[in-house]
Amino acid sequence: MKVLELKNVNKIYNSTEVKVHAVNDVTMDFVEAEFAAIVGPSGSGKTTLLNLIGGLDMPTSGEIIIGGTNLSKLKPSQLIDFRLNNIGFVFQSYNLIPVLTAKENVEFIMTLQKWPEKERDERTFELLWAVGLGDRINSRPTKLSGGQQQRVAVARALASKPKFILADEPTANLDSKAATTLLEIMEKLNHESKITFIFSTHDPRVVKMAHRVITLEDGKVISDDIRELPA
């Protein structure tokens, strides 16, 4: 089942001197349970493409369709609600709220969605145990290692049961052991829960584990290697 469709997507940034074609006529689909990596050199358009998919930026032309909804047809307020309910984000810099505990960070989006407290608590505990932090639920980010903070970020991204997770360089600030642990957790969640993960990455460990590797160069897809179809 398709969770995401991109049709002739372009993003052009205009400066006073030159037009930058950051994403150049990208057309592709993603299906449920994919574990995909978008790779390419710095400046190839990886992060821009992820921002477009996530509705954080809008394409100059083309269509991005998520679960039948065309993002370009949504009003700004509708787009905010759509992101909240359909897309999970994991950022390179964790983006946790420092004054909140691990539990409070994970349940934050569910609170915005007005989940009942009992269901919110159950879902939060389930996810923190799933990422190996069941004993750190009351710890604030400053008391957690970088790897632990990123695992909280993964749990937060999964909390609202999104259609897919976008992960922008999620291992970039982690040491080798923490990065490997994080990737193993994400792969396990992908396999067991059939959640689609789409990474933007330079990390060869992510590329090695990915079932699909999409290579960008100057904003264009130059290869799309599907190694393994979702079961």
N, C-alpha and C positions, 0 to 999 in steps of 0.2 A: 504494500500500500504506500502510495506517495505521501510524504509529509511536507515536501517542499518542491516548488518548481521555479526555475529561473528562465525567463524567456527574453533573449536579446538584451540583456542588462548592460547598460553603460553608465559610467560616472565620470563626468568631465569637470575638472576644477579650472576655472578661468583666473589667470593672474593678469597683471598689466602687460606682461611681455609674451606669455606663451600659454597655450591650453595644455593641461595635463590630463591625459586619458587614463585615469587610475584603474578603471575596470572597462574592458573593451569587448562588447558584444558576447557576453557570457550566457550560454544556454545549457542547463543541466537540471537533473532531478535528483532528489534524495528520497530513499524509501525508509520505512520503519526499520529500526534496529541496525542501521549502518554505523560503522565506526570509521569515519573518514578524516583524512588529513589533507589540508590545503597547504602546499609548500611552494617555495620560490625564494629568490634573493630578496634582500631588503629593497623596498620600493616596487615590488612586483604587483602589489594590490591586494595582498592577503587580508590585512586588517580592514581595508576599505570594503572588500567583499563581505566579510563577516558583519561589519556594521550595517551594510545594506540588507543582508539577510535578516538581521535582528531588528530592523526598523529603527535603528539609531540614526540612520541617514537615509535619504531617499535617492533613487537613481535619477540620472538626467533623462534617461529613456529606458523602455523595457518594462517587464512585469515581474514581480516577485509574489508568488501565490503560496500561502501556507494554509493547508487544510481547506482549500477552496476559497480562501479570502485573499483578495488582491490588495496588498498593502497600500498601493497608490490611490485606492478608492476611499481610504479611511480618512476622516478628519483627525487633526492632531490629538484631541481628547480620546477619540476611539482607538487611535494607534497606541496610546499609552496603556489603555485598558487591555488591548489585544496582546501587547508585549507581556504585560503582567500575568496574563492567564495562559499564554501559549509558548513562551520562550524562556529557557533558563540560560543565564550567563555566568561564565567563569572567567575572571580577568587575571592578567599577569600579576597585578598588584593586590590581589585578594579582594580589596574593596569591602572589607568588613567594617561594621560600625564599632569604633573602639570602646564606647561606653557600654555596649551590650555584651552579654555573655554569649557563649557558643549557642546555647539554646535559643536565646532571644534573637540572635542573628539569623538562625535557620528559620524561625517561625515568623520573621518580620513580614515576608510577602504574604503568608497565610493570614496574618492579622489584617493586612490591607484588603485581602479578599474576603474578610469577615467569616473565616472558618469558625465553627464552634470551638470553644476552648478545649474540650475533651479530645476532639478529633485532632486539633492542632498539636496538643501535647503528645498524643500517641504517634502522630506522623513525625514529629521532631525527634523523639526518643528513638524511633525505628531507624531514621536516617543517620543519626549520630552514631548509633551502634554499628550500622552498616559500613560507615567509613572509619571505624575503629576508635571512636572518641566518646563512647558511652560513659567513660569515667571522667570526662572533662566538660560535661554539659554546663557547669557553672563557671567555667574559666573565661576570662576576657581575652581578647586577641593578644594583648601584651604579655600574657602568661603562656602563650602557645608558640611553638616553633613555626617557621615559615611553612613547613610541610603540613603541620596540623592546621594552620590557618587556611591553607588552600583546600584541605579536606572539609573544613567547615563551609567553605565557599561552594564546594561541590554539593554538599548536603543541602545548602540553601537553594542552589540552582534546581535541585530535584524536588524541592518541597511541594510545589504547587502542581506537580505531575504535568510538566510541559510536554509539548509535542517533540521537542528536541532541545539539546544543550549545545550552545556555542561556547567554545573554549579558546580564548585568544592567548597563545603562548603560556599555557597554564603551568609549565614546568620551568620557565625561564629563570625564576629566582630561587629555585630549589637545588639542593645538592643531589648527587646521584642516587643515594639511597631513598631520600624523600620523594624524588621524581618517580623512581621505579615503583614505590609503594602506592603513590597517587594513581599512576597509570593502571596498575593491577586492579585497584579498587574500581576505577572507571570502566575498565574492560569487563569486570565481573558484573557491575550494574547494567552495562550494555547487554550482556548475554542473558542475565536473569530477568531483567525488567523490560527488555526489548526497546530501550530508549535509544534514540539516534544521537550520536555525538559527532560534532563537526569541529575539528581543530584547525587553527592557524598556527603553524609551528616551524621552527628551525631544528627542532630536537630529533636526532636520528632514532631515539628510543620510541618516540611517538610514531614516526614513520614506519619503523619495524613492526609495531603492533597493529597498525591500521589495516583495515580490510580493503580500503580504497585510498589511493593517493592521487590527488589532483594537483598538477603543477602549473603555476602561473608564471608568466614572464611578460613584463610591460602591460599588465592588465588582462592579457589573453590566456585562455586555457590552452597550453601546448601539449598536455597529455592528461589522460584520465584512466588510471590503471586500477581496474577492479580485480582484486586478488581473491576475494571470497564474498559470495553472496550471503546476506543474512539468512539464517535458518528459519 
